[in-house]
């Protein structure tokens, strides 16, 4: 799903994206576009139908296959981009192509989502101890929208650290 979202291909482009937005939250997903799990292609048999006189084999990626963190997060980001476009903009950055921020933001996870507002990194307390970023895949679209709204409202008020609407500490995961 990463092909549906705009990519930033240099450190300068990332800086300009953060600097240029005055009124909207800038959401940047640092990670990789390629995904080994999604490259597992299955073939399905499509029998003849009204519009098609011959049977064909079609390659499909089944949803019940295990999905990696990066592709799951990209799917959520792509699906909510239109909903949050009035107060947030989403960009993707490949950490292999643009290694400028890897050390600064400790980008070693498959997918890392960070928030910026008016050239300032907005931290979010998710109950995990790491307030700088989201480094796991959120699978629920509404949950991500709630986080983005909370970060946006806090950032508009001048807060550098906002509290997430849900606690993601390990005791709630199991």
LINJO-V361584 format. One record per residue. N is the residue number from 0. RES is the residue in one small letter. SS is DSSP state (alpha for helix, beta for strand, coil for the rest). PHI is phi in whole degrees, -180 to 180 (* if undefined). D_CENTER is the distance of its C-alpha to the mean C-alpha in Angstrom with 1 decimal. Layout:
BEGIN
n: {N	N}
res: {RES	RES}
ss: {SS	SS}
phi: {PHI	PHI}
d_center: {D_CENTER	D_CENTER}
END
This chain:
BEGIN
n: {0	1	2	3	4	5	6	7	8	9	10	11	12	13	14	15	16	17	18	19	20	21	22	23	24	25	26	27	28	29	30	31	32	33	34	35	36	37	38	39	40	41	42	43	44	45	46	47	48	49	50	51	52	53	54	55	56	57	58	59	60	61	62	63	64	65	66	67	68	69	70	71	72	73	74	75	76	77	78	79	80	81	82	83	84	85	86	87	88	89	90	91	92	93	94	95	96	97	98	99	100	101	102	103	104	105	106	107	108	109	110	111	112	113	114	115	116	117	118	119	120	121	122	123	124	125	126	127	128	129	130	131	132	133	134	135	136	137	138	139	140	141	142	143	144	145	146	147	148	149	150	151	152	153	154	155	156	157	158	159	160	161	162	163	164	165	166	167	168	169	170	171	172	173}
res: {x	x	x	x	x	x	x	x	x	x	x	x	x	x	x	x	x	x	x	x	x	x	x	x	x	x	x	x	x	x	x	x	x	x	x	x	x	x	x	x	x	x	x	x	x	x	x	x	x	x	x	x	x	x	x	x	x	x	x	x	x	x	x	x	x	x	x	x	x	x	x	x	x	x	x	x	x	x	x	x	x	x	x	x	x	x	x	x	x	x	x	x	x	x	x	x	x	x	x	x	x	x	x	x	x	x	x	x	x	x	x	x	x	x	x	x	x	x	x	x	x	x	x	x	x	x	x	x	x	x	x	x	x	x	x	x	x	x	x	x	x	x	x	x	x	x	x	x	x	x	x	x	x	x	x	x	x	x	x	x	x	x	x	x	x	x	x	x	x	x	x	x	x	x}
ss: {coil	alpha	alpha	alpha	coil	beta	beta	beta	coil	coil	alpha	alpha	alpha	alpha	alpha	alpha	alpha	alpha	alpha	alpha	coil	coil	coil	coil	beta	beta	beta	beta	beta	beta	beta	coil	coil	coil	coil	coil	coil	coil	coil	coil	coil	beta	beta	beta	beta	beta	coil	coil	coil	coil	coil	coil	coil	coil	coil	beta	beta	beta	beta	beta	coil	coil	coil	coil	coil	coil	coil	coil	alpha	alpha	alpha	alpha	alpha	alpha	alpha	alpha	alpha	alpha	alpha	alpha	coil	coil	coil	coil	coil	coil	coil	beta	beta	beta	beta	beta	beta	beta	coil	coil	coil	coil	alpha	alpha	alpha	coil	coil	coil	coil	coil	coil	coil	coil	coil	beta	beta	beta	beta	beta	beta	beta	coil	coil	beta	beta	beta	beta	beta	beta	coil	coil	coil	coil	coil	coil	coil	coil	beta	coil	coil	coil	coil	coil	coil	alpha	alpha	alpha	alpha	alpha	alpha	alpha	alpha	alpha	alpha	alpha	alpha	alpha	alpha	alpha	alpha	coil	coil	coil	coil	beta	beta	beta	coil	coil	coil	coil	coil	coil	alpha	alpha	alpha	alpha	coil}
phi: {*	-67	-72	-86	-114	-69	-108	-112	-106	-154	-62	-63	-65	-65	-60	-66	-64	-71	-72	-73	-81	-99	-113	-109	-75	-104	-108	-121	-99	-90	166	-119	-80	-76	-147	-62	-67	-72	-78	-77	-102	-109	-112	-120	-92	-108	-69	-58	-135	-58	-82	-128	-88	-116	-81	-135	-104	-122	-85	-138	-109	-74	-73	-83	-72	-63	-111	-75	-60	-63	-72	-65	-68	-62	-65	-65	-61	-66	-75	-98	-56	-69	-67	-100	-63	-76	-129	-153	-129	-113	-128	-115	-132	-82	-74	-82	-74	-124	-83	-59	-103	-59	-76	-60	-105	53	-92	-128	-87	-61	-146	-134	-110	-129	-119	-135	-144	50	63	-132	-73	-99	-90	-134	-87	-102	85	-99	97	-103	-90	-84	-161	-104	-119	-140	-84	-91	-98	-97	-64	-65	-62	-68	-61	-62	-64	-63	-63	-64	-64	-63	-63	-66	-66	-63	-85	92	-82	-92	-134	-118	-97	-67	-69	-133	-88	-104	-67	-63	-67	-93	-83	-111}
d_center: {10.1	8.8	12.2	11.5	9.5	11.5	11.8	13.7	16.4	18.2	18.4	20.4	17.9	15.3	18.2	19.3	16.0	16.2	19.9	20.2	18.4	21.1	20.2	16.5	13.8	11.7	8.0	7.2	4.9	8.1	9.0	10.8	10.8	13.7	13.9	17.4	17.1	16.2	19.2	21.5	23.0	25.5	28.2	29.4	32.8	33.1	36.7	38.6	38.0	39.5	37.7	37.8	41.1	39.9	37.7	34.7	32.2	28.5	25.7	22.9	20.0	20.8	18.3	20.4	19.7	17.7	14.1	12.5	9.7	7.6	8.5	8.2	4.6	4.6	7.5	6.6	4.6	7.7	10.0	9.7	9.8	13.5	14.1	12.9	14.2	17.3	15.9	12.5	11.1	7.8	8.3	7.5	10.1	11.9	13.5	16.6	17.2	16.6	17.9	19.1	16.7	16.7	19.8	19.3	16.0	16.8	13.9	15.1	12.5	10.8	7.3	7.4	5.8	9.0	10.8	13.9	16.7	19.9	19.5	18.9	16.3	15.9	16.0	15.3	17.7	16.1	19.3	18.2	20.0	17.2	16.6	14.7	11.2	9.1	9.7	9.5	7.8	8.4	10.3	11.8	10.7	13.5	12.6	9.3	11.5	14.1	12.3	11.3	15.0	16.4	14.9	16.1	19.5	20.0	19.2	21.6	24.2	23.9	22.5	20.7	19.8	18.8	19.2	16.6	18.0	17.9	19.1	17.0	20.0	21.2	24.1	21.9	20.0	23.3}
END
